[in-house]
Every structure is written in structure tokens, then in C-alpha cells.
């Protein structure tokens, strides 16, 4: 099993993935990081867990819109097959981020 270190909001998270998926996971992590950075800039550092949950919710909303055919921006290069794979990867990464956020939130209680 391969591993990628994703840096989100300045923190590093090791992500296990299948061999050959490293570049895709790194691309997804950069996408998530851009979302989190935007929220941090707009809302301030409201807490790591909240930023990650907010990013996960927004990404899930984007995925739902893409799956329902509402259009919107494509996630990658405009190729529907690639976008579908990328959207599925974003959903998977969002679930992982939600799990990390839940662990972070539980450790701060």
C-alpha cells in the first residue's frame, strides 16, 4: 500500500492509498487545501476540526450537484470520465477528513 502526505491548512496528514493513486490523492489534497485556506482566510482560524468539516460539507455539496447534473464548475479538465473519478475521490477524501475532524473534535472535549 502506498502513502501520500497531504498538507491541509499547514498540517500534514498521511493518507494510505493503492499503488499508482499517489498523484490523484495529492491532487485531491491540493483541492481540499485550497477550500480550507479559503475558509480560513474568510472566517479566520476557527479551529482545525471546524475548517475540515466545513470543507467536507462544501465538497460533498459540490459532488451532489455534479451527480445531479446541475452543472457547475468541473473539478478537473472538463473530461466527464476524469471528473467522475475525481469527484469520487473527493467524496472518499471528504469522508476521511470528516473522520479526522471527528477525532480532533473528540480530543479537544
PAMINU-279457 format. One record per residue: y, x negated, z of N, C-alpha, C in turn. Coordinates in nm, 3 decimals, always signed. Layout:
Y | X | Z | Y | X | Z | Y | X | Z .
...
END
This chain:
-0.117 | -0.085 | +0.000 | +0.000 | +0.000 | +0.000 | +0.123 | -0.089 | +0.000 .
+0.218 | -0.053 | -0.084 | +0.342 | -0.128 | -0.095 | +0.442 | -0.076 | +0.008 .
+0.549 | -0.151 | +0.024 | +0.653 | -0.112 | +0.118 | +0.789 | -0.149 | +0.062 .
+0.886 | -0.061 | +0.083 | +1.024 | -0.083 | +0.042 | +1.109 | -0.068 | +0.167 .
+1.208 | -0.152 | +0.181 | +1.302 | -0.136 | +0.292 | +1.425 | -0.065 | +0.236 .
+1.442 | +0.060 | +0.279 | +1.556 | +0.140 | +0.235 | +1.669 | +0.121 | +0.336 .
+1.788 | +0.096 | +0.287 | +1.904 | +0.084 | +0.376 | +1.988 | +0.209 | +0.358 .
+1.997 | +0.286 | +0.465 | +2.073 | +0.410 | +0.466 | +2.179 | +0.398 | +0.574 .
+2.305 | +0.410 | +0.535 | +2.416 | +0.403 | +0.629 | +2.411 | +0.274 | +0.713 .
+2.373 | +0.166 | +0.646 | +2.372 | +0.036 | +0.713 | +2.249 | +0.008 | +0.797 .
+2.157 | +0.101 | +0.808 | +2.034 | +0.079 | +0.885 | +1.917 | +0.068 | +0.790 .
+1.823 | -0.019 | +0.825 | +1.707 | -0.042 | +0.740 | +1.588 | +0.040 | +0.788 .
+1.519 | +0.102 | +0.691 | +1.401 | +0.183 | +0.719 | +1.289 | +0.137 | +0.628 .
+1.178 | +0.088 | +0.684 | +1.065 | +0.053 | +0.598 | +0.996 | +0.181 | +0.551 .
+0.972 | +0.189 | +0.421 | +0.910 | +0.307 | +0.360 | +0.782 | +0.261 | +0.289 .
+0.670 | +0.316 | +0.330 | +0.544 | +0.287 | +0.263 | +0.536 | +0.371 | +0.136 .
+0.482 | +0.312 | +0.030 | +0.466 | +0.384 | -0.096 | +0.347 | +0.325 | -0.171 .
+0.307 | +0.393 | -0.276 | +0.199 | +0.344 | -0.360 | +0.248 | +0.226 | -0.443 .
+0.155 | +0.138 | -0.478 | +0.188 | +0.025 | -0.565 | +0.254 | +0.076 | -0.692 .
+0.360 | +0.012 | -0.734 | +0.429 | +0.050 | -0.855 | +0.541 | +0.151 | -0.835 .
+0.552 | +0.209 | -0.717 | +0.657 | +0.307 | -0.689 | +0.778 | +0.246 | -0.619 .
+0.776 | +0.115 | -0.600 | +0.882 | +0.050 | -0.525 | +1.021 | +0.074 | -0.586 .
+1.031 | +0.060 | -0.717 | +1.161 | +0.076 | -0.782 | +1.210 | +0.220 | -0.768 .
+1.120 | +0.315 | -0.783 | +1.156 | +0.456 | -0.771 | +1.204 | +0.489 | -0.630 .
+1.133 | +0.440 | -0.530 | +1.172 | +0.464 | -0.391 | +1.307 | +0.399 | -0.363 .
+1.328 | +0.278 | -0.415 | +1.457 | +0.211 | -0.396 | +1.569 | +0.291 | -0.460 .
+1.543 | +0.348 | -0.578 | +1.642 | +0.430 | -0.647 | +1.674 | +0.556 | -0.565 .
+1.571 | +0.619 | -0.513 | +1.591 | +0.737 | -0.428 | +1.669 | +0.703 | -0.302 .
+1.637 | +0.589 | -0.244 | +1.707 | +0.547 | -0.122 | +1.855 | +0.524 | -0.151 .
+1.886 | +0.465 | -0.265 | +2.028 | +0.445 | -0.300 | +2.098 | +0.580 | -0.317 .
+2.030 | +0.677 | -0.373 | +2.085 | +0.811 | -0.391 | +2.114 | +0.875 | -0.255 .
+2.016 | +0.866 | -0.164 | +2.033 | +0.921 | -0.029 | +2.146 | +0.847 | +0.043 .
+2.148 | +0.715 | +0.031 | +2.252 | +0.636 | +0.096 | +2.390 | +0.678 | +0.048 .
+2.405 | +0.704 | -0.080 | +2.533 | +0.748 | -0.134 | +2.576 | +0.880 | -0.072 .
+2.480 | +0.972 | -0.055 | +2.510 | +1.101 | +0.009 | +2.555 | +1.079 | +0.154 .
+2.479 | +1.000 | +0.227 | +2.510 | +0.976 | +0.368 | +2.646 | +0.907 | +0.382 .
+2.673 | +0.810 | +0.297 | +2.802 | +0.741 | +0.301 | +2.917 | +0.838 | +0.276 .
+2.897 | +0.930 | +0.183 | +3.000 | +1.031 | +0.156 | +3.025 | +1.116 | +0.280 .
+2.918 | +1.161 | +0.345 | +2.934 | +1.243 | +0.465 | +2.999 | +1.163 | +0.577 .
+2.958 | +1.038 | +0.593 | +3.016 | +0.953 | +0.698 | +3.165 | +0.932 | +0.672 .
+3.201 | +0.914 | +0.546 | +3.342 | +0.895 | +0.511 | +3.421 | +1.023 | +0.538 .
+3.363 | +1.138 | +0.499 | +3.434 | +1.265 | +0.512 | +3.434 | +1.319 | +0.655 .
+3.326 | +1.298 | +0.728 | +3.309 | +1.357 | +0.861 | +3.319 | +1.257 | +0.975 .
+3.315 | +1.129 | +0.942 | +3.311 | +1.026 | +1.045 | +3.167 | +1.000 | +1.087 .
+3.149 | +0.903 | +1.173 | +3.014 | +0.872 | +1.221 | +2.976 | +0.974 | +1.328 .
+2.921 | +1.086 | +1.282 | +2.886 | +1.197 | +1.371 | +2.746 | +1.182 | +1.431 .
+2.689 | +1.068 | +1.414 | +2.554 | +1.042 | +1.465 | +2.457 | +1.026 | +1.351 .
+2.372 | +0.926 | +1.366 | +2.275 | +0.895 | +1.260 | +2.186 | +1.014 | +1.227 .
+2.133 | +1.078 | +1.328 | +2.042 | +1.190 | +1.305 | +2.112 | +1.303 | +1.230 .
+2.233 | +1.336 | +1.271 | +2.305 | +1.446 | +1.205 | +2.338 | +1.411 | +1.060 .
+2.378 | +1.287 | +1.036 | +2.407 | +1.246 | +0.898 | +2.282 | +1.256 | +0.811 .
+2.169 | +1.211 | +0.865 | +2.044 | +1.215 | +0.788 | +1.998 | +1.358 | +0.763 .
+2.011 | +1.443 | +0.864 | +1.971 | +1.583 | +0.847 | +2.063 | +1.651 | +0.745 .
+2.192 | +1.625 | +0.754 | +2.285 | +1.683 | +0.658 | +2.250 | +1.638 | +0.516 .
+2.223 | +1.510 | +0.499 | +2.184 | +1.460 | +0.366 | +2.056 | +1.525 | +0.319 .
+1.959 | +1.539 | +0.407 | +1.832 | +1.601 | +0.369 | +1.853 | +1.746 | +0.327 .
+1.938 | +1.818 | +0.398 | +1.964 | +1.957 | +0.363 | +2.034 | +1.969 | +0.227 .
+2.131 | +1.884 | +0.204 | +2.202 | +1.887 | +0.076 | +2.108 | +1.850 | -0.038 .
+2.025 | +1.750 | -0.017 | +1.929 | +1.710 | -0.120 | +1.827 | +1.821 | -0.146 .
+1.782 | +1.888 | -0.041 | +1.690 | +1.999 | -0.058 | +1.757 | +2.112 | -0.136 .
+1.885 | +2.136 | -0.109 | +1.961 | +2.238 | -0.182 | +1.973 | +2.200 | -0.330 .
+2.002 | +2.074 | -0.358 | +2.010 | +2.028 | -0.497 | +1.876 | +2.045 | -0.566 .
+1.768 | +2.014 | -0.496 | +1.634 | +2.029 | -0.553 | +1.604 | +2.175 | -0.581 .
+1.638 | +2.263 | -0.488 | +1.614 | +2.406 | -0.508 | +1.692 | +2.457 | -0.629 .
+1.818 | +2.413 | -0.642 | +1.897 | +2.452 | -0.758 | +1.834 | +2.402 | -0.887 .
+1.788 | +2.278 | -0.887 | +1.726 | +2.220 | -1.007 | +1.598 | +2.295 | -1.043 .
+1.519 | +2.332 | -0.942 | +1.394 | +2.402 | -0.968 | +1.416 | +2.546 | -1.013 .
+1.526 | +2.606 | -0.969 | +1.552 | +2.745 | -1.007 | +1.625 | +2.754 | -1.141 .
+1.658 | +2.639 | -1.198 | +1.722 | +2.637 | -1.328 | +1.870 | +2.668 | -1.325 .
+1.934 | +2.649 | -1.211 | +2.078 | +2.675 | -1.201 | +2.161 | +2.568 | -1.267 .
+2.094 | +2.470 | -1.323 | +2.169 | +2.365 | -1.392 | +2.217 | +2.262 | -1.294 .
+2.345 | +2.238 | -1.293 | +2.399 | +2.135 | -1.206 | +2.377 | +1.998 | -1.267 .
+2.414 | +1.897 | -1.195 | +2.401 | +1.760 | -1.244 | +2.255 | +1.719 | -1.244 .
+2.218 | +1.641 | -1.343 | +2.084 | +1.585 | -1.342 | +2.081 | +1.471 | -1.243 .
+1.965 | +1.443 | -1.192 | +1.951 | +1.339 | -1.091 | +1.947 | +1.200 | -1.150 .
+1.904 | +1.188 | -1.274 | +1.885 | +1.054 | -1.328 | +1.951 | +1.042 | -1.465 .
+1.869 | +1.033 | -1.568 | +1.921 | +1.001 | -1.700 | +1.924 | +1.121 | -1.794 .
+1.904 | +1.242 | -1.743 | +1.906 | +1.360 | -1.828 | +1.772 | +1.396 | -1.886 .
+1.672 | +1.313 | -1.874 | +1.538 | +1.340 | -1.923 | +1.469 | +1.434 | -1.824 .
+1.430 | +1.553 | -1.869 | +1.377 | +1.655 | -1.779 | +1.252 | +1.607 | -1.705 .
+1.161 | +1.540 | -1.774 | +1.039 | +1.492 | -1.707 | +1.072 | +1.390 | -1.599 .
+1.162 | +1.298 | -1.632 | +1.201 | +1.196 | -1.533 | +1.274 | +1.261 | -1.417 .
+1.364 | +1.357 | -1.449 | +1.438 | +1.426 | -1.344 | +1.345 | +1.503 | -1.251 .
+1.240 | +1.563 | -1.308 | +1.144 | +1.636 | -1.226 | +1.072 | +1.543 | -1.130 .
+1.032 | +1.427 | -1.178 | +0.968 | +1.328 | -1.090 | +1.065 | +1.278 | -0.985 .
+1.188 | +1.254 | -1.027 | +1.289 | +1.206 | -0.932 | +1.318 | +1.313 | -0.828 .
+1.327 | +1.439 | -0.870 | +1.352 | +1.549 | -0.777 | +1.238 | +1.560 | -0.676 .
+1.115 | +1.546 | -0.722 | +1.001 | +1.550 | -0.631 | +1.007 | +1.433 | -0.534 .
+1.048 | +1.317 | -0.583 | +1.064 | +1.201 | -0.495 | +1.173 | +1.223 | -0.393 .
+1.284 | +1.285 | -0.435 | +1.392 | +1.314 | -0.341 | +1.342 | +1.410 | -0.233 .
+1.265 | +1.510 | -0.273 | +1.211 | +1.604 | -0.174 | +1.121 | +1.532 | -0.075 .
+1.036 | +1.444 | -0.126 | +0.947 | +1.368 | -0.037 | +1.028 | +1.279 | +0.057 .
+1.128 | +1.211 | +0.002 | +1.211 | +1.125 | +0.083 | +1.291 | +1.207 | +0.185 .
+1.336 | +1.325 | +0.146 | +1.409 | +1.412 | +0.238 | +1.321 | +1.451 | +0.356 .
+1.193 | +1.480 | +0.330 | +1.101 | +1.511 | +0.439 | +1.085 | +1.392 | +0.532 .
+1.075 | +1.274 | +0.475 | +1.063 | +1.153 | +0.557 | +1.189 | +1.132 | +0.641 .
+1.304 | +1.155 | +0.580 | +1.430 | +1.139 | +0.652 | +1.441 | +1.241 | +0.765 .
+1.399 | +1.364 | +0.739 | +1.402 | +1.465 | +0.843 | +1.313 | +1.425 | +0.961 .
+1.197 | +1.367 | +0.932 | +1.108 | +1.320 | +1.038 | +1.173 | +1.207 | +1.118 .
+1.239 | +1.114 | +1.048 | +1.309 | +1.005 | +1.116 | +1.422 | +1.061 | +1.201 .
+1.497 | +1.156 | +1.145 | +1.608 | +1.216 | +1.219 | +1.558 | +1.287 | +1.344 .
+1.446 | +1.356 | +1.332 | +1.390 | +1.425 | +1.448 | +1.350 | +1.325 | +1.556 .
+1.291 | +1.212 | +1.516 | +1.255 | +1.109 | +1.614 | +1.380 | +1.050 | +1.678 .
+1.484 | +1.026 | +1.597 | +1.609 | +0.973 | +1.652 | +1.672 | +1.071 | +1.749 .
+1.673 | +1.198 | +1.712 | +1.732 | +1.300 | +1.797 | +1.653 | +1.311 | +1.928 .
+1.522 | +1.306 | +1.920 | +1.439 | +1.315 | +2.041 | +1.459 | +1.195 | +2.132 .
+1.485 | +1.079 | +2.074 | +1.503 | +0.959 | +2.157 | +1.639 | +0.956 | +2.225 .
+1.733 | +1.041 | +2.180 | +1.868 | +1.045 | +2.238 | +1.886 | +1.163 | +2.332 .
+1.780 | +1.234 | +2.361 | +1.791 | +1.351 | +2.450 | +1.788 | +1.310 | +2.593 .
END
